Amino acid sequence: MVVQEIQKNYVFPRIPLKFQLPENYPEVGCISSISVVPEIRDFRLNRGEMEIRGSYQVTVSYFEALNQSEPDKIREIEYDDFFSHLRLRADGLITDSGEELPAGTGRSSQELNTVQFERPFHTFVDLEFINRPRNFKPGLIIERVNLEAGEGCSLKGELVLSLVNRPRRTHR
Amino acid sequence: MEVSQGPDYRYYKANLYPPVQPPGGVLEPFGTVEIEITGPKGRMNCRTHQCLGLFAETHPRIKYQVMLQKEMDGEPVVIGHLSVDRSGCGVLKWDFSTAGSDSGEGIPVTYKLLIAARHDAGLRGKAGGGVLMSGVISLKSAVRDNRVVGFKKEVKVREKGRDIKERNPFFEKVEPFQPPIPNSVWWRIGVLPDSYWQTGFCPRQKSNKAMY
C-alpha cells in the first residue's frame, strides 16, 4: 500500500498567520510541532467559480523560552573522594568529566505547551483550474506552514493551502 | 450543496532540535518532519538541513537511523535510514497506516522522533552512535508500520548457536544508558583478576594519587 500522489488542482495564495497567545501562557521559546487540520464546511458551484467556506485549525506545541542568561554549569566531580572512585568503577564506565549528556532533547524536563487556534475562511476559485467540475469534491491539503515566535506572546507565520479532488470518500 | 463529514486530512510538522543547547546560543532546528495523514494512510517526510553536512565525504560510512519512539513506553523503532538528497540534505520517506488504532477521541499519542548516527561494521568498534537530533510530536492516533511482513518460515533455532555472552556467568548484562540506542548491548566484565582490585591506584583518574 502506497499513498497515492495527490494531484493539486489549485494552490491558494499564502495566508499570513498571526496568533496571540491566550493569557497565562508562557512565552514561546522554540516551537516543537505544528499541526494543521483544514476543513471544508460547504461549497457551492456558481457559473464561473466555486465558492468554498470552511476553517482551518492550527495546533502549536512549544517549549517555554529560557530566561536564564548563564548556561548550565558543568557539574564537577570530586575526584579525591574515595567513594566517587568506587561509584565510577561500579558503573563499569571510565570516562573523563562531562560524561553526563541529558537524555532526549535536553528540554525533556520542560513542559510542552499546546495552544489551538481556529480561523474561518471563505474563498472563490475559478472553475478553469478544475478539470471536472461535475465530479469535483474539494479537499484541502497543506502546501507549506511556517510559524515562529513573534514579539511578546504572539506567533506569526504563513500558511499555504491547495485544493485537491477527493472523489472517493472513505465511509466509516 | 454538500457538507463534509469532518476532516479526514491532517497535517503535522515537527522541528528536530539538537540534544544539547549550545551555551549562550539560540536553539535552531536541525531538521523538520512533515506528516500527512489522509484517512487511514499516512506519509512521513523527514528532512535535515543542508548546513549540517551529514553526508560529507569525510565520513561516508556513517548511517543515520530514523527512529520513532512512543514517549510512554520507550522502545524506539527504527523506521529507516536517511538518504542523500541532490542538495545534500538527509531525506527519508515513510508510509504508514493508522487503521484500527483510533481508539479514543481526543487522546493524542505522543511520539518522539530521533535521528541517530550508526556506524558501519568497520567503524563500530571505535565509536557507538549518538542521537543527533530529536523532536516531539503528538498525533491523533497511533502509528503502525505499513511495510509488508512476509510469512514466517519455521526455522530451527539452535540452542548452541546462541550468543555466548547470554549464558556466560562471567559477563553481566548492563542496562544501556540514556538515550537508548537499539541493537546496542552493553556488557561489563563481572570478574576481574585479583591484582586489579588490590591496586589502590587508578590511572584514568584526574588526580593521580596512590591511595593506601
Interface residues (C-beta under 8 A of the other chain):
Chain A: M1 V2 V3 I6 G29 C30 I31 S32 S33 I34 S35 V36 V37 P38 E39 I40 R41 D42 F43 R44 L45 S61 L66 P71 D72 Y79 D80 F82 H85 R89 G92 I94 S97 L101 P102 A103 G104 T105 G106 R107 L112 T114 K137 G139 L140 I141 I142 V145 R169 T170
Chain B: M1 E2 V3 S4 Q5 G6 P7 D8 Y9 R10 Y11 Y12 K13 A14 N15 Y17 P19 V20 Q21 P23 G24 L27 P29 E36 T38 G39 P40 K41 G42 R43 D95 S97 K112 V131 S134 G135 V136 I137 S138 N146 V174 Q178 P179 W186 R188 C202 R204 Q205 K206 S207 K209 M211
